[in-house]
């Protein structure tokens, strides 16, 4: 399975680099599928040959399903935080939601498989908690968790990192009360550092893969963290990588809370079964919650769809498509070559290439490019010299759609980098 996963990942990556759809847009979930197989194979090699996918299919299916509402909870918080947004997703809603769902479904399996791949996934040692964590202290931890989730929503600009801690502090005391063997707090009580260290290291490693696969895809997320645009690895600001280990702990605790509640299949040990009515209610609520947040993403965090030549104002899309161009190919083409292939004036070709370059820059997209044109911005050079605050006001005057100042700042910053590179 390790070799098969590696070969699949190589093929997917090569096809993606060639710009072939749907691999170019959906590279992220298509790359994560073989990566999960590879992590499982590594874990099997280290753990006596037992494959998680093959031996616990109910657990992996449960993780894939619960991973979607788990991540969508952070999408809900992001409606207020405005820390990231999505670009170049398909304009077909069925393909868009399916691809987004597949992408989010990989989160929890990645956390658990990375932890297994780094060491033995067996039972913790028999050391028992000394129960210094009294009910009052557990309630205090959960109250702190609720506070660190709410405070960033009041002061999102500087306190947004706290949201990655809140879920952990809420979920793990619940697990501790019901099954200390699954609790990270119990690990701390018993001085069992192994599982926590594997989760922390695994979180950092899969965080690197999350960002690597994201930066390579056309359909991706873009961060809007102010002041850190120059200090990045892939798309993520460097300081942001310290959030991935904590996020892994939170994902682990969330899933174990579902396990001890009888709502999810366990990664190890015996399953608990909540009453059928409760499981049905949980499934309905999870689906309803996920659907509502996906609808919210359509309005608040999906910034652009796959760009089409037909949607670019003033562009002879029929002639360009007949010559074999799409927006991405046009953006990297020489205007004289475009003019020759289409038989149209060189001046028009220059304008089309300039517009395509701006359209693909940081996922601006065709609709946002139209708004920029209406605001007097027709190419990257003009965007680079614009003042972001002024441009936000101009866009609000010419558009009935919401204008997000953080995204405009990202566009202008990218345009300035592009013009510096061109020189």
N, C-alpha and C positions, 0 to 999 in steps of 0.2 A: 504493500500500500504506500510505503514511503516513495518508492521509485515511480509508481503510477501517479501519485500526487505531484511529485516534482516535474515529471514530464508534462502533465496537464497544465501546471502553472507556467511552464516555459512556452507551451503552445499558445495559451491564452495571452501571455505577455507579448509574444511575437505578433499575433494577429491584432492585438490592441495597438501596437506601435505602427502597424500598417494603416490604422485608421478605419478598420473594418467594423461595421456595426453588426450586432449590438455590443461587441466586445469593447469598442472605444468608449462608449457611454457607460456601460455597466461593468467596467473592468473591476471595480471594487468587490462586488459580491461574487463575480466569476473567479477572481483570484483567491478570495477567502475560502471558497468551497474546497479546492485541493489543499490549501494551507491547513484546514482543519483535519483533513485526512493525514497529512504529514505529521501534525502534532500528535494525533492519535497513534500513528505508527511509532513515533519516538517514545511515547509513553508506554506502548506495548513492549518495545525493546528493553526499556528500563524496568518494567514491572512483570516480567515473566511471560510475555507474549499475549496478554489479555487485551484485546482491542475494545475500547469503550463503545464505538459505534456498533460493533457486532454483538457484544455481550449485554449491553444495556440500551437497546433501541428505544425503549419507552422513555428513558431519562434524556437521551439526546433529542427526541421529538418534543418532550416537555420543555427542555431548555430553549429550543428553537422557537417554540410558540410563545413562551413567557418573556423571551428576550425582546419581543416587539413592544409590548406595553411598558416594559422596564425602561427601554431607551426613550420611548415617547414621553415618559414622565419628564425627562430632561428637555425634550423639545417643548413641552408645556412651559417649563421654567424659562426657556430661551425666548418665548414670546415677550417676556419682560426684560431679560438680560440682554438680548440682541447681541450675543457673542459670536454667532455664526449664521450663515445662510447658504442656500443650495443653488447651483447653477447648472444649466444645460441638461435638465431632466427631460424625458420625452414629453411631447405635447399630447400624446394619447394618454388619457387618464388611467386606463386599465394597465398599460405598460408601466406608467409612472408609479402607481401604487404598488404593483407587483414587485418592481425593482427596489423600491424603497423598503417594502416589507422584507424581501430577501436580504437586503443589506443589514437591516436592524436585527434580523433573526440570528445573525452570526455572533452577536456581542457576548452573550452568556456562554455559549459553547467555547468560544475562544478563551475566556477567562478560566474555565474549568479544565480545558485540555492543556493549556499552557502550564497550569499548576501541576497537572499529572505528568507532563513531559519533563518537568524539572526535578521530579523526585517521586518517591513511593506514594501512591494514592491510597494506601491502606489505612487502617484505623489508627487514630492517635494512640499514644502510649496509655497505659492503664492508670496513670496518675489522675486522681480525682480532684475536682475543684474544691478549694477550701471554703467556698461560699462566703467569702468576705464581701461579695457583691450582694448586699441585702436588697430586699424589694425596694426600699426607699432609694438606694443608690441607683438601681436599675431604672427607676422612674425618673431620677434626676438626669441620667444619661439620655433617656429618650426625650425629656423636656429640652435638654441642650440641643439634641438633634433637630427637634422642631424649630427651635430658635435659629439655628444656623441655616435652616432652609428658608425661613421667613425674612431674616434680616437682609440678605442680599437682594430680595425683591423690593425692599425699601430704598436701599443704597446700592444699586447694581453696579455702578461705575468702578468701585474699588473693592467691594466685598463679594463679587461674583464667585471667586474660587471656593467659598464656603459651601456652595450647594453640593459639591462632590463628597462632602463629609457627612452631611445631614442624614442621608438615607442609611448609611452604615450605623450611625448612632441610634436611629430609630429601630432598625431591623434586628440587630444582633442581640440586644437585651431580650427581645421576644423569643429568639432562638435559645438563649441561655436558660430561660425559665423552663423550657419544654424539652430540650435535649442538649445538655452542655457539650456533648461530644461533637456537635456540629457548630459550636459557638467559638468565635474568635476571642471573645472576652474570657471564656474558659481556658483557651490556649494561653492567654497572658497570665491567668491565675496560676496555671500549672507549670509555667515557665517552658511551654512548648512553643518554640519559635519557628519550627520547621515549616508548618503550613502557612503561617503569616509571611515568612520570608519568601516562600515560593510564589505566593500570590503577589507580593510586592514586585519581585523580579519579573514574574510573568506578565504583570500589568505593564511594566515598562517595555518589555520586549514586544508585546502585541500592540502597544501604543505606537511603537516605531513602525510596525507593519500596517496599522490602520492609516497612519499618515503617508507611508510610502505608497500604498495602493491608492489612496485618495488622490495624491498629487499627480499620479500617472493617468487618471481617468478624466474623461471629458465631463461626465456628470459627477459633480463633487461638491464638497462644502468648502466655504471660505470663511476664515476667522476675521472678526472686526475688532480685536482687542486693541485699544488705542495706545500709541506710544511704543509698540513692540514690533512694528512692521519690518524693521531692519534686523531683528534678532530672531531668525526663524530657521528651523530645520524642516524641510519640505514645506507644508503649509502652516505648521504649528509654531507659535512663538516658543522659544527655548524653555522659558519658565513653565510653560504649559505642560511639558512632559512630566513634571513632578506630580501632576494630577492623575496620571494614568495608574500608578500603583495604588493610590487611595481609591480610585474608581473600581479597580479590581476587587478590593476588599468589600466595597459596597455591593457590587454585583454578586459576590459570593454570599454575603449575608442576606441579601434580598431573596435569592433562590432558596437558601436554607430555611428562611422564614416560611416560604410557600411549602417546602417539604414537610416541616413539622406541623403545619396546618392541614396537611393531607390534600393539598391542592396541586402538588407537583410530584413527579416521580423522582426518587432520590438518586444521587450520583453514586452512592454506595449504601450498603445496609438495606434494611427492610422498608418497604413502602408503608405509609400511613394513608388511610382512606377517610376523607371527610364524607359526611352524608352526601348522597347523590344530588339532593336539592341544593346544597351549598356549593358543590362543584359546578353545577349547571349555572347557578347565579354568578359565581366568579367568572365563568367563561363568558357569559352574556355581558357582564360589566366590563371585562377586559376588551371584548370586541367593540362595545359601544364607546369606551374611552379611547381606544385606538382610532376608531373611525372619526371621532370628533377632533382629535389632535391632528390627524392627517388632513382634515378639512381646514383646520387652523393653519397648518403649514402652507397650504395652497395660498392663503392670504398673506401670511406674515414672513415666512422664511424661504419660500421658493421664489427666487428672484428672476430666473430666466428659463426658457425652454430651449430645446435643440434649435439652433438658428437655421432658418431656411432662406434661400435666395429670394423666393417669392415674397418674403416679408420685409425685404430691404427696400426702402424708398428710393426710387430713381434708378434702379438696377434692372438691366435687361436679363431677367432670370432665365427666360427660355433660351436665349442665345448662349448664356453661360452654362446652363445644364446640358445643352446639346454638345458643347465643347468639353464636357466631362468635369466641370467644376462644381463644388459645393462651397459653403461659406468658409470652411476651414482651409480648403485647398486654395481658394481665392485669396485668403488673407496672407498666404506665404508665397504668392506668385508674383512674377515680374510683370508690371503693367504692359510692357511692349509685347510680351508673349501672349498675354490675355487679348490684346488688340489683334494680334496676328491670328490667333485661333478663332476669334469670334467675328473678325472682319469689321469691327466697330472702331470708332475713333480712339486714339491713344489718350486723349483728354478724359474721355468717359471711363476708360480702363483705369486710369490713375485714381479717379474719384471712387470707383467701385472697390479697388484694392484698399484704399484708405479707409473706406467705410467698413469693409470686412475686417480689417485689422482692429478697428475700434470695437466692432461687435464681439469678437472673440476674446478681447482683452479682459482678463479676470472675470469671464463669464457675463459680460455686460448684456449680451443678447440683443435680439432684433427690436423688441419693444422698448427697451431702455435706450437703444441706439436712436430710435425715432424720437424719443423725448429729448435726447441730447441734441439731435439735429434741430428740433423745434426751439431749443434754447440757444442755438447758434454755434454748437460744437459739432463739427463734421469729421474730425480726424483726431488721431492721438496727439499730434503736436498742439492743437488747440485745447484739447483736454488737459495737457500737461501744464499749460500756463494759467489755467483757470484757478481761481480761489475757491476752495470747497464750499465755504459758507455762502459765497455769492452764487455758486452753481446750484446749491440746494434751493435757494430762493427762486432762481430762474426756473428750475424744474417744477417747482410748486405752482408757478404762474401758468405754465403751459400744459400741465397734466392734472387730470382728475384722480389719478392713482396716488397712493401714499409714496412719499419720497423719504428714504432713510439716509440720514446724514452720514452714518458710519459707512454705508456702502459707497456713497459718493466720495468719501475720503479715500476708500480703498481704490476706486477707479483713478482718481487724480494721482495718487501715489504711484500706482502701477504705470500710468502714462509717463510720469516724470522719470521713472526708472527706464522705461522703454526708450525714451528720447535720449537719455544719457548713454545707454548702450549703443544706440544707433550712431552716435557721434564717434 
